[in-house]
Amino acid sequence: MVLDALKKTYETTNVFIDRAGKWNIHPADLKFFADYAFIALHGSYGEDGSVQRELEDHHIPYTGSDSLASALGMNKFLSLRLFRDAGLRIPHTLLFMRSAWCNDSKRIIQKTLHYLHFPLVVKPNREGSSVGVSIVKNKEELAEAFGNCFSFSRDVLTEEFIKGREFTCGVLDHGWGESAYALLPTEIIPRVSHFFDYRAKYEIGGSFEVTPPVGLSRTIMREIRDTAVRAHRLIGASGFSRTDFILDENGKLHTIEINTIPGLTGESLLPKAASAGNISFSELIEKIIHAALFRYGKNFDF
């Protein structure tokens, strides 16, 4: 869908990167094919700053956040600590390394239960699309969740489970942090899971989204939007981002994580929120491109 939108205005060249990180066009050669790279990748390689560093090393301008902001956004533990230090409310969170788990798994479980109580959340620290996220209710499920996450992730988070309503809020900017502004928030109501996990995100009918949310006070609506903008600025995001929240049963808003490359399909949350604000998909893509042009100090007349 991104490619179709780009083709309306620009000459495009497809660049594919396989799971091993191999490019079908070497980054050093991209300058012969394109003026700019539009990044629409997902997964660790596309979102953790790796692709961005490759492009930076070869002096190729690109859309979205730079390598540092991308890496920070992908690292849930570090970004949450940054948010907490800035005064945002976050879940109580612990970080464990695979080496510690392999050396003494019982101690990891004991430490988790010393600080957190069931039910609790286990998730990889640096994965997107809610891959590997689970809610556990006892020691057996906790051990299984740790084992599953450590099978593909070197660091894993445990978090307090916060019962409440799930929201997400997209942010756009014009190429610099102070220009950031929030789109309308979206409430996510999972249908196939207890929370917005991988199945709820990608199965047809896996979730029900409402933009803007129904029955939400103006004060909470404003808090969600303001906090999304703050999160965007705090990690140095550029162009666009999307931040997830939970509003607990006492009306307190908790920041869960930020996504520096939100989905850009017709069914993705950011384009739907943009549409609710009368921004078409093509206009959204143009806004992302022009933010990148401004960031690099260029004003191309296409």
N, C-alpha and C positions, 0 to 999 in steps of 0.2 A: 504493500500500500504506500509506503514511503517512496519507493522507486517510481511508482505511477505518478505520485504528486510531483516529484522532482522533474520527471520527463516533460511535464507541461511547460516548464520554463527553461530548463537547463539541459545541456548535453551530459549524459551520464555514462559512467563506466562501473560495472559491477566488480567489487573486490570481495573474494571469498576467503575466509580463514577457517581452516578445519580444526577439529578438536585438539590436534597436536600443536596448534599455533602456526601452521604453515600457511603462508599467503599465496594465492594464485598469481598475484603481481607483487613482486618484492617492494617493500616500502620505499627503498631508494629509487625505484623506477616510477613511483606514483606521480612525481612532479612532471613527468612527460605526458601524463594522461589527464591530470585534474588540477584545478586551482585550489580546490577545497575537498576535504573528506567529510561526508555526513555519516556519523557513527550511529548505527541502529543495531548494535550487538547486545546480546544478553549473556549472562553467565560470567564467571570469574574473569576470564581473559578480556572480555569486552567492557566490564564494569569496574575492574580493580585498578585501572590505570595502566595496564600493560600495553594495550593498543595505543593509548594516548602517548605513552613514552616513546613508542616506536615512531609515531608521527612527529613528535617533538624532535627526536634525534635526527630526523631527516628533513626538518624545517617545513613540514606540510601542515598548513592550517586545518583545523577541524572544528566541528560543532560540539557544543556541550562543555562540560567541566574539564579542567586540565587534569593531568595525571595525579597531582597531589590531592586535589579535592575528590577525585574518583576513588583513589585508594582509601582515603579517610571515610568516605561514604560507605564503601564496601565493608570496612572494618566496623562492625556494629559496636564492639566494646569501646573502641576509641572515640567513635562519634557520639555514643551515649555519654561518655565521660565529659566530652566537650560540651554537650548540651546541659548536663547536670551542673557543670562549673559555671555555666552562663545563667543558671537559675531556672532551667526548664525541669519539669517533673518527669522522671523516667522510672522504669521498673527497677527494683533491687536486682542486681545482676552479678553473677560470678563468672570468671573465665578460667578454663582449664585447658592444659596442653595435652596432646596425645602421649608424649613421653611420660608425663605424670600418671596418666591413666594406665599405661602399660606397666609402669613400675609398681603401682599400688592402687588398684581400682577401688578397693574397699575404702581407702582413706578419702578418695575423691567423693564417693557417695556419702561418707560420714560428714565431710566438710559441707557438702551441699545441704544436707538435712540439718546441720547446725545453724545455718543462716536462713534457709528457706523451708517452707512447709508445703505439703501436697494440697491441691494439685500444683504443679509447676511446669514451666516450659523449658524444653531442651532444643537448642538449634545450633547449627554450624555458625561460627563467627563471621565467615566470609563467603557466603553463598547468597544468591538471589532467588526470586520466584518462590520463596518459602520452602525451598528444597530441604528435606531432612527435619523440618520443624515438627515437634510432637508435644502434646500435653500428657503428662504422666501423673498417675494417681497413687503409685506405690513403689517400693524398692525394686521389684522385679521389672516393672516398666521403665524405671529410671536407668537401671543397668543396661537394658536392651536399647534404650534411646541413645545412651552414651556410646555403646558399641557400634550402633548404626552410624552415628555422626562421625566418630573417629575413624570409621572405615574409609572415609573420603575427605575428611577435614582434619587439619592438624591442631585446630583450636576450636573449642566448643563453649557455648554459653548456657548457663542455667539462669532462668529468670522467674520471679514471682508471677503467678498467673493472676491477671487482673480481669475480673468479670465485668463486662459492660458492653457498650455499643462501639463498633469499629468504624473509624472514619479514615479517609485519606484526603489530602489536599494538594493539588498541583500548584506549582509556582513557575512563572515566566519572568524573564528580565530582558533588558535591552542591551546587554553586554557588559554591564557593571553592577556590582552588588546592590548599591543604593537604589537602583531602578526596579528591583524585584517587586512583584505584586502577585497576590494569590488569586487563583481561580475559585469558583464556588466549591465548597467541600462536598464530598460524596460519602454517604453512609453505605457500608458494605454489610449485607445480610447473607451469610453463607447458607446454602441449601443442602449440600452434601457432606459438610463437616461442621465441627463445632466452632471453627474459626476460619479465616481466609487463608487456607493452606494451598498447596500446589493443585489439588483436585478442584477446590473451589475457584481457583483462578483460571484453570484451563479446560475443565470439563464444560461441555455445553449445558447451560442451566445450573452451573455449579454455585452461582451466587446471584443475588439480586441487589442491584445498586440503585440508590436514590440520590439524585442531584437536583437541587440542594436537598439536604435532609429534612424530613418532616418532623414537626414537634420539637424543634431545637430552638432555644432562645437566641435572640440576637447577640447576647453577651457571649454565649458559648460559640456561636458561629464566628464571631469576631476573634475570639481567642484561638480557634483552630486556624484561621487564616493568618493571623499575626504570628503565631508560633511556627507555622510552615515557612513563612518568610524569614523569620529569625534563624531557623535551622538551615535554610538555603544559604543565608549570608554567613553563618558561623563556620560552615565547612568550606566556604569559598566556591560554592557551586556557581555554574554559569549557564545561561540559556534557558534551562528548564530543570525541574526536579519534582519529586512527589514525596510527601512525608506522611507516614501512617501514625494513627493515634488510637487510643482507647479512652473513652469517657466512662469512668467507673460509676458504680451505683450511688456514690456520694456526690456526683457531679464534678469530679476532679479529672482534668485532662492529663493523660500520660503520653509522652512522645515515645514511639516504639522504634522507628528507624526511618532513614531517608534513602531514597533511590535516586541516583544521579542520572540514570538512563531509564526512565519509565517506559513501559510498553507503548508502541506507536502503531498498533493495528486498529482496525475499525472497532474492535471489541475492548480495547484497552481503556483504562480508567482516565488517563490524562486527556486523550482526544474527546472522550465523552463529556468530561467536565468543561473542556474548551467549547464544545458544541452547545452546552447549556448556557454558556456566556456569549453565544452568537459568533464564535470563532470557528470557521470551517476547518476541515483537516488540512487543506492546502494552505490556508492562512496560518495555521499553527506551524506547519513546516517552514513557511516563509519567515515567521517570527524567530524560530530557532536559528535559521540561517543568518538573518540580519543581526541577531545578537552576536553571533560568531564573527561576522564581518566587522562589527564595531570593536569587539575585543581585540582583533588583530589590526585595528586602525585602517581598515580598507573600506572603500565605498564604491564597490563595483556597480556599474550601470548595466544590468543584464537586459 
